[in-house]
Amino acid sequence: MVRFQCVSSLENGLDIKRAGEFVKEAIHSGGKVTVRNGARKGDAKLIFNVMSLNIKKGDLLEFSIEGENEREDAVSLEKYVRENL
């Protein structure tokens, strides 16, 4: 399992469009991708799970990736998250 953290920089929080783009990126990972916002966590490949996290600017998000290519998937996803969330 590979983990990384990121602080959300989204001015208006996570909207449905940006959540959909994030889910598409998470789907590219071959393994299981979980995102946590405080006490809430969800499957990053399911848009309803991601939207239920109620991500706002300044939230500390924790991502965990499990699977065969977890290190490569984590590097790719972390780059995306830091640029877009």
FENWO-V699075 format. One record per backbone hydrogen bond with DSSP energy under -1.0 kcal/mol. NH is the residue of the N-H (numbers start at 1). CO is the residue of the C=O. If there is no record, write none. Layout:
nh=NH co=CO
nh=NH co=CO
This chain:
nh=2 co=65
nh=4 co=63
nh=6 co=61
nh=8 co=59
nh=9 co=85
nh=13 co=10
nh=14 co=55
nh=19 co=15
nh=20 co=16
nh=21 co=17
nh=22 co=18
nh=23 co=19
nh=24 co=20
nh=25 co=21
nh=26 co=22
nh=27 co=23
nh=29 co=26
nh=32 co=66
nh=34 co=64
nh=35 co=42
nh=36 co=62
nh=37 co=40
nh=40 co=37
nh=42 co=35
nh=44 co=33
nh=46 co=43
nh=50 co=46
nh=51 co=47
nh=52 co=48
nh=53 co=50
nh=54 co=51
nh=58 co=8
nh=59 co=56
nh=61 co=6
nh=62 co=36
nh=63 co=4
nh=64 co=34
nh=65 co=2
nh=66 co=32
nh=70 co=67
nh=73 co=69
nh=74 co=70
nh=75 co=71
nh=76 co=72
nh=77 co=73
nh=78 co=74
nh=79 co=75
nh=80 co=76
nh=81 co=77
nh=82 co=78
nh=83 co=79
nh=84 co=80
nh=85 co=81
